[in-house]
Structures are given as structure tokens and as C-alpha cells.
């Protein structure tokens, strides 16, 4: 299903892993069953990163997809604030070792730090086919244009952009439109705001205490989005789908490819059930207007802008 990328941020252990970020720890057997169910349902595009659980997500995904050549694999490198020659290539090789692959279908610069230098460093990997497509993440329109210009000089094309985009972070339309008109895939992460827009949580039932997402989205913020959650549930009831799917369909309606994290087989089933649906312009506009009423612009601590 090319309109969706499955994300694995919530899978990993340790620093920047599932317990620290999401307040939960997931059983590996359940995650493997999730992978099997999702691929069985046609979800073959998978996203991970070296930074997720400090490589543990890559190891898990690598083990689950062992022996399969039908998985479109996306992973990432986090450039340091100070450029270090050879760091990108080293990170790439380490990721491929953890994933059990010798190439990445899509490889990302996770942040635009030292963008010019890192793009130049990625060029040999693109030209020899170890990186099939190159993407940049957490970027501005100026960053995108710079990347397009530098890669074009090498006879190459920017493949993808990945930014935070959701009903509560709806400031990306100019970038989405530019990408879609330039043959660049625009991927949206945190379309569900780490669960805040799924309908599962509210001001009485908030995120697990002491997780990163509980600090980013306290119960006081859930009070502000009560009207939006009600509209999400109303829209879901109309289509007889789970409320968690409505923000995903909204992002698709805006021209983005959502990256959706799943940790249970039931999540894959709910996602598959919603894929034939497309929200109408009126429904998209109603959701957008209700989200604007909240006055919230959600931003991750890692985002440069």
C-alpha cells in the first residue's frame, strides 16, 4: 500500500526507545506478529532509524524481514551539529549491518545539520546504488531547494522529504505542494501526535506518566482538543472505522504520505480497513477548522523550527 509507511519508533529499547518516549514496553513476539499481519495486509513500506532505541529498532526490523525482498526499507542518519567526514557512510554501514541489508531503498538525513556537506557525502552511495533514494527530514522549503540544486549538479534527484505534519501541526502545505509538483514524496510523521489524536486518550485518561509524550501532551492540552476529538469520533462513526484512522486519512487528503506507528496486529487491521476511504473536501475543511480552534502548534524538542 504505497499511500502509507509503517513506522517503528515505538519498538526499541533503552535510550530514545519505547519506554522512555511512549511510556510502554512492547513484547518482541507481539511486534513480530504485528509485522507479519501488516505485511499480510499489504503494508510493505517500513520506516526506522539508527536513533530509535539506539539501533534496537533496526535490529528487530532486520530480524523480522530476514529473507524477504518485498520490503521497501527506509532508515536514517542523524548528522551531528559539527560535520565529521565519513560519519554518514559509517552510520549507513552500521544500519545495514543491523538490518541485514546491503542497500536502503530510502535513506534519510534525519536533521538538516551541515546539509551541504552531508549531501555531498551521500552522493557516492547514491551513485553506486547502496542508497536507492535520498531523503531529508525536519527541513524548511529553503533546505529542500538547496538539496534539489546540489543533487541536480550530480545528475541526481531528491527523493523524499519527511516532516512533522498533523491536524495540530498544520503549517506544511507549501512544502507538500512543492514536493508533489517536483516529483518528491512528502512523508508526514506524528500524524497521530504519538497517540493524542487516536481517540484513546483524553483529559481524564492521559499518557503514561514520566514518558516524553506525557510531558509534550499534558492533560491540560487534552482539554483544548476536546472538540477536535469529538469531530474525529463523529467522522469515524460515519465511515464505520476506528477514530485513530481519521487523522491519517486527513493527512492523505492533504497530499502527504503518513508514517504510522503500529505495535499490535489489531493496529494493522484497523489501518487496512480505512485505506479504501477518502475524506471529502468538506470533511477535510471541518477537521482543519476545528483543529485551528485549539490554538495548538505541536512541536518536538528535536525539531529545528
NUFI-825817 format. One line per 4 residues: number of its first residue (from 0); their letters; for each residue x, y, z of N, C-alpha, C. Coordinates in steps of 0.2 Angstrom, whole numbers, always signed. Example, Ala and Ser with C-alpha at 12.3 -4.5 7.8 and 13.67 -1.06 7.14 Angstrom:
0	AS	+66 -28 +39 +62 -22 +39 +66 -16 +39 ~ +64 -11 +35 +68 -5 +36 +64 +0 +39 .
# end
This chain:
0	XXXX	+4 -6 +0 +0 +0 +0 +4 +6 +0 ~ +5 +9 -6 +10 +15 -7 +8 +21 -3 ~ +2 +22 -1 +0 +28 +2 +2 +28 +10 ~ +5 +23 +12 +6 +23 +19 +13 +20 +20 .
4	XXXX	+17 +23 +25 +23 +20 +28 +22 +18 +35 ~ +24 +12 +37 +24 +9 +44 +30 +11 +47 ~ +29 +15 +53 +34 +17 +57 +36 +13 +63 ~ +42 +12 +66 +44 +8 +71 +47 +11 +77 .
8	XXXX	+46 +18 +78 +49 +22 +83 +48 +19 +90 ~ +42 +16 +91 +39 +14 +97 +42 +7 +99 ~ +46 +4 +94 +48 -3 +95 +54 -4 +100 ~ +58 +1 +100 +65 +0 +103 +65 +0 +110 .
12	XXXX	+71 -2 +113 +73 -2 +120 +78 +3 +122 ~ +79 +5 +128 +84 +9 +130 +83 +17 +129 ~ +88 +20 +128 +88 +27 +127 +84 +29 +120 ~ +79 +33 +120 +75 +35 +115 +71 +29 +112 .
16	XXXX	+70 +25 +117 +66 +19 +115 +58 +19 +117 ~ +55 +14 +117 +48 +14 +118 +46 +16 +126 ~ +50 +14 +131 +48 +15 +137 +49 +23 +139 ~ +55 +25 +137 +57 +32 +138 +52 +37 +134 .
20	XXXX	+51 +36 +128 +47 +40 +124 +39 +39 +125 ~ +37 +33 +124 +30 +32 +124 +27 +29 +131 ~ +32 +28 +136 +29 +25 +142 +27 +18 +142 ~ +29 +14 +137 +27 +7 +137 +33 +3 +134 .
24	XXXX	+32 -3 +136 +37 -8 +134 +34 -13 +130 ~ +36 -15 +124 +32 -20 +120 +36 -26 +119 ~ +32 -32 +119 +35 -38 +118 +37 -40 +111 ~ +43 -43 +110 +45 -44 +104 +41 -49 +100 .
28	XXXX	+38 -54 +103 +34 -58 +99 +28 -55 +97 ~ +25 -50 +100 +19 -46 +98 +21 -42 +92 ~ +27 -39 +93 +30 -35 +87 +31 -39 +81 ~ +33 -45 +81 +34 -49 +76 +27 -51 +73 .
32	XXXX	+23 -52 +77 +16 -54 +74 +13 -48 +71 ~ +14 -42 +73 +12 -36 +70 +15 -35 +63 ~ +21 -36 +63 +25 -36 +56 +22 -41 +51 ~ +21 -47 +54 +18 -52 +49 +11 -50 +47 .
36	XXXX	+7 -48 +52 +0 -46 +50 +0 -40 +45 ~ +4 -35 +46 +4 -29 +42 +6 -31 +35 ~ +11 -35 +34 +14 -37 +28 +9 -41 +24 ~ +5 -45 +28 +0 -50 +25 -6 -45 +22 .
40	XXXX	-7 -40 +25 -12 -35 +23 -10 -30 +18 ~ -3 -31 +16 -1 -27 +10 +3 -21 +12 ~ +5 -20 +18 +9 -14 +20 +17 -17 +20 ~ +20 -14 +14 +27 -17 +13 +32 -11 +14 .
44	XXXX	+30 -5 +15 +34 +1 +16 +36 +2 +24 ~ +42 +1 +26 +44 +1 +33 +49 +6 +34 ~ +48 +10 +39 +52 +16 +41 +55 +15 +48 ~ +62 +16 +49 +65 +15 +55 +71 +20 +55 .
48	XXXX	+75 +20 +60 +81 +24 +61 +86 +22 +66 ~ +92 +24 +65 +98 +22 +69 +96 +24 +76 ~ +93 +30 +77 +92 +34 +83 +86 +30 +87 ~ +82 +27 +84 +76 +24 +88 +79 +18 +92 .
52	XXXX	+78 +19 +99 +81 +14 +103 +88 +12 +102 ~ +92 +17 +100 +99 +17 +99 +101 +10 +95 ~ +97 +9 +89 +99 +4 +85 +94 -2 +86 ~ +91 -3 +91 +87 -9 +93 +81 -10 +88 .
56	XXXX	+78 -4 +86 +73 -5 +81 +75 -8 +75 ~ +81 -5 +72 +84 -8 +66 +85 -15 +67 ~ +88 -18 +73 +89 -25 +74 +83 -29 +73 ~ +77 -26 +77 +71 -30 +76 +68 -31 +69 .
60	XXXX	+68 -25 +66 +65 -25 +59 +69 -29 +55 ~ +76 -29 +55 +80 -33 +51 +79 -41 +52 ~ +78 -42 +59 +76 -49 +60 +70 -52 +57 ~ +65 -47 +58 +58 -49 +55 +58 -50 +48 .
64	XXXX	+62 -45 +44 +61 -46 +37 +67 -50 +34 ~ +70 -54 +38 +75 -58 +35 +73 -63 +30 ~ +76 -63 +24 +74 -67 +19 +69 -65 +14 ~ +66 -58 +16 +61 -55 +11 +64 -50 +7 .
68	XXXX	+62 -50 +1 +65 -45 -4 +59 -40 -6 ~ +53 -41 -3 +47 -37 -5 +46 -31 +0 ~ +51 -30 +5 +50 -24 +9 +54 -18 +7 ~ +50 -12 +6 +53 -6 +5 +56 -3 +11 .
72	XXXX	+63 -2 +12 +66 -1 +18 +68 +7 +18 ~ +66 +10 +24 +68 +17 +25 +71 +18 +32 ~ +78 +20 +32 +81 +22 +38 +85 +28 +38 ~ +88 +30 +44 +90 +37 +44 +97 +38 +48 .
76	XXXX	+100 +43 +46 +106 +45 +49 +105 +52 +53 ~ +107 +53 +59 +107 +59 +62 +114 +63 +62 ~ +114 +68 +57 +120 +72 +57 +122 +76 +63 ~ +128 +76 +65 +130 +80 +71 +130 +87 +70 .
80	XXXX	+130 +91 +75 +130 +99 +73 +136 +101 +70 ~ +142 +97 +72 +148 +98 +69 +150 +93 +64 ~ +151 +95 +57 +152 +90 +52 +158 +86 +53 ~ +157 +79 +53 +163 +75 +53 +163 +70 +47 .
84	XXXX	+169 +71 +43 +170 +67 +37 +169 +60 +38 ~ +165 +56 +34 +165 +49 +35 +159 +47 +39 ~ +156 +51 +43 +151 +49 +48 +145 +46 +45 ~ +143 +49 +40 +137 +47 +36 +138 +40 +33 .
88	XXXX	+144 +39 +30 +145 +32 +27 +146 +27 +33 ~ +149 +29 +38 +149 +24 +44 +143 +22 +47 ~ +138 +27 +48 +132 +26 +50 +128 +22 +46 ~ +128 +23 +39 +125 +19 +34 +127 +12 +35 .
92	XXXX	+133 +10 +35 +136 +3 +35 +133 +0 +42 ~ +133 +4 +47 +131 +1 +54 +124 -1 +53 ~ +120 +4 +50 +112 +2 +49 +111 -4 +45 ~ +115 -4 +40 +114 -10 +35 +116 -17 +39 .
96	XXXX	+121 -16 +43 +123 -22 +47 +117 -24 +51 ~ +114 -20 +55 +109 -21 +59 +103 -24 +56 ~ +101 -21 +50 +95 -23 +46 +96 -29 +41 ~ +102 -31 +41 +104 -37 +37 +103 -35 +29 .
100	XXXX	+104 -29 +27 +104 -27 +20 +110 -24 +18 ~ +111 -24 +11 +117 -20 +9 +115 -14 +5 ~ +109 -12 +5 +106 -6 +2 +100 -4 +6 ~ +99 +3 +5 +92 +6 +8 +88 +8 +2 .
104	XXXX	+82 +6 +2 +78 +9 -3 +77 +17 -2 ~ +77 +19 +4 +76 +26 +6 +81 +28 +12 ~ +85 +32 +11 +90 +34 +17 +89 +41 +18 ~ +89 +43 +24 +87 +50 +26 +93 +53 +30 .
108	XXXX	+93 +60 +29 +97 +64 +34 +92 +66 +39 ~ +92 +64 +45 +87 +65 +50 +86 +72 +52 ~ +91 +76 +51 +91 +83 +53 +95 +87 +47 ~ +94 +93 +46 +97 +97 +41 +104 +100 +43 .
112	XXXX	+107 +97 +49 +114 +100 +51 +119 +98 +45 ~ +123 +104 +44 +128 +103 +39 +125 +100 +32 ~ +120 +103 +30 +116 +99 +24 +120 +99 +18 ~ +124 +104 +16 +128 +104 +10 +133 +98 +10 .
116	XXXX	+137 +98 +16 +142 +93 +17 +140 +86 +17 ~ +134 +85 +20 +131 +78 +21 +128 +76 +14 ~ +125 +80 +10 +123 +79 +4 +128 +76 -1 ~ +134 +80 -1 +140 +78 -5 +142 +71 -3 .
120	XXXX	+142 +70 +4 +145 +63 +6 +140 +58 +4 ~ +134 +59 +3 +129 +54 +1 +129 +52 -6 ~ +132 +57 -10 +132 +56 -17 +135 +49 -20 ~ +141 +47 -17 +144 +41 -19 +140 +35 -18 .
124	XXXX	+136 +35 -12 +132 +30 -10 +126 +29 -15 ~ +123 +35 -17 +118 +35 -22 +120 +33 -29 ~ +126 +35 -31 +128 +33 -37 +130 +26 -38 ~ +132 +22 -32 +134 +15 -33 +128 +11 -31 .
128	XXXX	+122 +14 -30 +116 +10 -28 +115 +8 -21 ~ +119 +9 -17 +118 +7 -10 +113 +11 -7 ~ +112 +17 -9 +106 +21 -7 +102 +22 -13 ~ +96 +19 -14 +92 +20 -20 +89 +26 -20 .
132	XXXX	+87 +29 -15 +84 +36 -15 +86 +40 -8 ~ +87 +46 -9 +89 +50 -3 +84 +55 -1 ~ +83 +55 +6 +78 +60 +9 +81 +64 +14 ~ +77 +70 +15 +79 +75 +21 +73 +76 +25 .
136	XXXX	+75 +76 +32 +69 +77 +37 +70 +83 +41 ~ +65 +85 +44 +64 +91 +48 +67 +97 +45 ~ +65 +98 +39 +68 +103 +35 +63 +109 +33 ~ +66 +115 +30 +62 +120 +28 +62 +120 +20 .
140	XXXX	+58 +124 +17 +57 +124 +10 +64 +127 +7 ~ +68 +131 +10 +74 +133 +8 +79 +127 +8 ~ +79 +123 +13 +83 +117 +13 +81 +112 +8 ~ +75 +111 +6 +73 +107 +0 +76 +110 -6 .
144	XXXX	+75 +116 -7 +78 +119 -13 +85 +118 -14 ~ +89 +119 -8 +96 +118 -8 +98 +111 -10 ~ +94 +106 -7 +96 +99 -9 +94 +98 -16 ~ +89 +100 -19 +87 +99 -26 +93 +102 -30 .
148	XXXX	+95 +108 -29 +100 +111 -33 +107 +107 -33 ~ +109 +105 -26 +116 +102 -26 +115 +95 -29 ~ +110 +91 -28 +109 +85 -31 +109 +85 -39 ~ +105 +90 -41 +105 +91 -48 +111 +92 -52 .
152	XXXX	+116 +95 -48 +123 +96 -51 +126 +89 -52 ~ +124 +84 -48 +127 +77 -49 +123 +73 -53 ~ +118 +76 -56 +113 +72 -60 +109 +67 -56 ~ +107 +69 -50 +103 +66 -46 +97 +70 -44 .
156	XXXX	+92 +66 -40 +86 +70 -38 +85 +68 -31 ~ +82 +73 -27 +80 +72 -21 +74 +68 -21 ~ +74 +62 -17 +68 +58 -17 +63 +59 -13 ~ +64 +62 -7 +59 +62 -2 +60 +68 +4 .
160	XXXX	+55 +70 +7 +55 +75 +12 +51 +72 +18 ~ +53 +72 +24 +49 +69 +30 +49 +75 +35 ~ +43 +77 +37 +42 +82 +42 +36 +81 +46 ~ +36 +84 +52 +31 +84 +57 +24 +87 +53 .
164	XXXX	+19 +83 +53 +13 +86 +50 +7 +82 +53 ~ +2 +86 +55 -4 +83 +58 -9 +89 +59 ~ -15 +87 +61 -20 +92 +62 -18 +97 +67 ~ -13 +95 +72 -10 +100 +77 -4 +103 +75 .
168	XXXX	-1 +102 +69 +5 +105 +66 +4 +106 +58 ~ -1 +110 +57 -4 +111 +50 -1 +117 +47 ~ +6 +117 +46 +9 +123 +43 +14 +120 +37 ~ +12 +115 +34 +17 +112 +29 +14 +112 +22 .
172	XXXX	+8 +115 +21 +5 +114 +14 +10 +117 +9 ~ +13 +122 +10 +18 +125 +4 +23 +120 +3 ~ +26 +116 +8 +31 +111 +7 +28 +105 +3 ~ +22 +103 +5 +19 +97 +2 +18 +99 -5 .
176	XXXX	+15 +105 -7 +13 +106 -14 +20 +107 -18 ~ +25 +109 -15 +31 +110 -19 +34 +103 -20 ~ +34 +98 -15 +36 +92 -16 +32 +88 -21 ~ +25 +88 -21 +21 +85 -25 +22 +87 -33 .
180	XXXX	+23 +93 -33 +24 +96 -40 +31 +95 -43 ~ +36 +93 -39 +43 +92 -41 +45 +84 -41 ~ +40 +80 -40 +42 +73 -40 +45 +70 -34 ~ +44 +74 -28 +47 +72 -22 +41 +69 -17 .
184	XXXX	+43 +64 -14 +37 +61 -10 +38 +65 -3 ~ +32 +67 -1 +32 +70 +6 +29 +66 +11 ~ +33 +64 +16 +31 +59 +21 +29 +63 +27 ~ +24 +62 +31 +22 +65 +37 +22 +61 +43 .
188	XXXX	+26 +63 +48 +27 +59 +54 +23 +62 +59 ~ +21 +59 +64 +17 +61 +70 +10 +63 +68 ~ +7 +60 +63 +1 +62 +61 -4 +61 +67 ~ -3 +56 +71 -7 +55 +77 -5 +58 +83 .
192	XXXX	+0 +62 +83 +4 +65 +89 +5 +60 +94 ~ +8 +55 +92 +10 +50 +97 +5 +47 +101 ~ -1 +47 +98 -7 +44 +101 -12 +49 +103 ~ -11 +55 +104 -15 +60 +106 -22 +61 +102 .
196	XXXX	-21 +59 +96 -27 +60 +91 -30 +54 +89 ~ -29 +48 +93 -32 +42 +91 -39 +41 +94 ~ -41 +45 +99 -47 +44 +102 -47 +40 +108 ~ -41 +37 +110 -40 +33 +115 -38 +37 +122 .
200	XXXX	-35 +42 +121 -34 +47 +127 -38 +53 +127 ~ -38 +56 +133 -42 +62 +134 -40 +65 +141 ~ -43 +70 +143 -40 +74 +149 -41 +69 +155 ~ -46 +65 +155 -46 +60 +161 -42 +54 +160 .
204	XXXX	-40 +52 +154 -36 +46 +153 -30 +49 +149 ~ -25 +51 +152 -19 +54 +148 -14 +49 +147 ~ -8 +51 +144 -2 +47 +143 +1 +44 +149 ~ +5 +39 +148 +8 +36 +154 +13 +41 +157 .
208	XXXX	+13 +42 +164 +17 +47 +167 +24 +46 +166 ~ +28 +51 +166 +35 +52 +165 +38 +49 +158 ~ +33 +48 +153 +35 +47 +147 +36 +54 +143 ~ +40 +54 +138 +41 +60 +134 +35 +63 +131 .
212	XXXX	+30 +58 +129 +24 +61 +126 +20 +64 +132 ~ +20 +62 +138 +16 +64 +143 +18 +72 +145 ~ +25 +73 +144 +27 +80 +145 +25 +84 +139 ~ +25 +81 +133 +24 +85 +127 +16 +86 +127 .
216	XXXX	+12 +82 +130 +5 +82 +129 +2 +81 +136 ~ +2 +86 +140 -1 +85 +147 -9 +85 +146 ~ -12 +83 +152 -20 +83 +152 -23 +90 +150 ~ -20 +95 +152 -22 +102 +151 -23 +103 +143 .
220	XXXX	-18 +100 +139 -19 +101 +132 -24 +97 +129 ~ -25 +91 +132 -31 +87 +130 -38 +90 +131 ~ -38 +95 +136 -44 +99 +137 -46 +103 +131 ~ -40 +106 +128 -41 +110 +122 -43 +107 +116 .
224	XXXX	-42 +101 +115 -43 +97 +109 -50 +93 +110 ~ -53 +94 +115 -60 +90 +116 -64 +90 +110 ~ -65 +96 +107 -70 +97 +101 -67 +94 +95 ~ -60 +94 +94 -57 +90 +89 -58 +83 +89 .
228	XXXX	-57 +80 +95 -58 +73 +96 -65 +71 +95 ~ -70 +75 +97 -77 +74 +96 -78 +73 +88 ~ -76 +78 +85 -77 +78 +77 -73 +72 +74 ~ -67 +70 +76 -64 +64 +74 -68 +58 +75 .
232	XXXX	-71 +57 +81 -75 +51 +83 -82 +51 +78 ~ -84 +57 +77 -90 +58 +73 -89 +56 +66 ~ -83 +58 +63 -81 +56 +56 -80 +49 +56 ~ -77 +46 +61 -75 +39 +61 -82 +35 +61 .
236	XXXX	-87 +37 +65 -93 +33 +65 -97 +33 +59 ~ -96 +39 +55 -99 +39 +48 -96 +34 +44 ~ -90 +33 +44 -87 +28 +39 -86 +21 +43 ~ -88 +20 +49 -88 +14 +52 -80 +12 +53 .
240	XXXX	-76 +16 +55 -69 +15 +56 -67 +17 +63 ~ -61 +15 +65 -58 +17 +71 -56 +24 +71 ~ -58 +28 +76 -56 +36 +76 -49 +37 +75 ~ -44 +32 +77 -37 +33 +75 -35 +34 +68 .
244	XXXX	-40 +32 +64 -38 +32 +56 -40 +39 +53 ~ -44 +43 +57 -47 +49 +54 -41 +54 +52 ~ -37 +55 +57 -31 +60 +56 -26 +57 +51 ~ -26 +51 +50 -22 +48 +45 -25 +49 +38 .
248	XXXX	-31 +48 +37 -35 +50 +31 -34 +57 +30 ~ -35 +62 +35 -34 +69 +34 -27 +71 +31 ~ -22 +68 +33 -15 +69 +31 -15 +67 +23 ~ -18 +61 +22 -18 +59 +15 -21 +63 +10 .
252	XXXX	-27 +66 +13 -31 +71 +9 -27 +77 +8 ~ -22 +79 +12 -18 +85 +11 -12 +84 +6 ~ -12 +78 +4 -6 +76 -1 +0 +73 +2 ~ +0 +71 +8 +5 +68 +12 +5 +61 +12 .
256	XXXX	+11 +57 +13 +11 +50 +14 +12 +49 +21 ~ +7 +47 +25 +8 +46 +33 +13 +41 +34 ~ +17 +42 +40 +21 +37 +43 +17 +35 +49 ~ +15 +29 +50 +10 +27 +55 +14 +22 +59 .
260	XXXX	+15 +23 +66 +17 +18 +70 +12 +13 +73 ~ +14 +7 +72 +10 +1 +75 +13 -3 +79 ~ +10 -6 +84 +14 -10 +89 +9 -17 +90 ~ +4 -17 +87 -1 -23 +88 -4 -25 +82 .
264	XXXX	-5 -32 +81 -8 -34 +74 -15 -30 +73 ~ -19 -29 +79 -25 -25 +78 -24 -18 +75 ~ -18 -15 +76 -17 -9 +73 -17 -9 +65 ~ -14 -15 +63 -13 -16 +56 -20 -17 +53 .
268	XXXX	-24 -21 +56 -31 -22 +54 -35 -16 +53 ~ -35 -11 +58 -38 -5 +58 -36 -1 +52 ~ -29 -1 +51 -26 +3 +46 -29 +1 +39 ~ -29 -6 +38 -31 -8 +32 -38 -7 +30 .
272	XXXX	-42 -7 +36 -49 -6 +35 -51 +1 +32 ~ -46 +6 +34 -48 +13 +32 -45 +15 +25 ~ -40 +11 +23 -37 +13 +17 -41 +14 +10 ~ -47 +11 +10 -51 +12 +4 -55 +19 +4 .
276	XXXX	-55 +22 +10 -59 +28 +11 -55 +34 +10 ~ -58 +39 +7 -55 +46 +6 -60 +51 +8 ~ -58 +55 +13 -62 +60 +16 -64 +66 +10 ~ -70 +68 +11 -72 +74 +6 -68 +80 +8 .
280	XXXX	-68 +85 +3 -66 +91 +5 -69 +95 +11 ~ -76 +94 +11 -79 +97 +17 -77 +94 +23 ~ -76 +87 +23 -74 +84 +29 -67 +86 +31 ~ -62 +87 +26 -55 +89 +27 -56 +96 +30 .
284	XXXX	-60 +101 +27 -60 +108 +30 -63 +108 +37 ~ -68 +104 +38 -71 +104 +45 -66 +102 +50 ~ -62 +97 +49 -57 +95 +53 -51 +100 +54 ~ -49 +103 +49 -44 +108 +49 -46 +114 +53 .
288	XXXX	-53 +116 +52 -55 +122 +56 -56 +120 +63 ~ -58 +114 +65 -59 +113 +72 -52 +112 +75 ~ -47 +110 +72 -40 +109 +74 -37 +116 +75 ~ -39 +121 +71 -36 +128 +72 -39 +131 +78 .
292	XXXX	-45 +129 +80 -48 +132 +86 -44 +131 +92 ~ -41 +125 +92 -37 +123 +98 -31 +128 +100 ~ -29 +132 +94 -23 +136 +95 -17 +133 +97 ~ -16 +126 +95 -10 +122 +97 -6 +121 +91 .
296	XXXX	+0 +123 +91 +5 +121 +86 +10 +116 +89 ~ +9 +110 +88 +14 +105 +92 +20 +104 +89 ~ +26 +104 +93 +32 +104 +90 +37 +99 +95 ~ +41 +95 +92 +45 +91 +95 +51 +94 +97 .
300	XXXX	+54 +92 +103 +60 +96 +105 +66 +95 +101 ~ +66 +90 +96 +72 +89 +92 +71 +94 +85 ~ +65 +96 +84 +64 +100 +78 +67 +107 +78 ~ +71 +108 +72 +75 +115 +72 +70 +121 +71 .
304	X	+64 +120 +70 +59 +126 +69 +52 +124 +70 .
# end
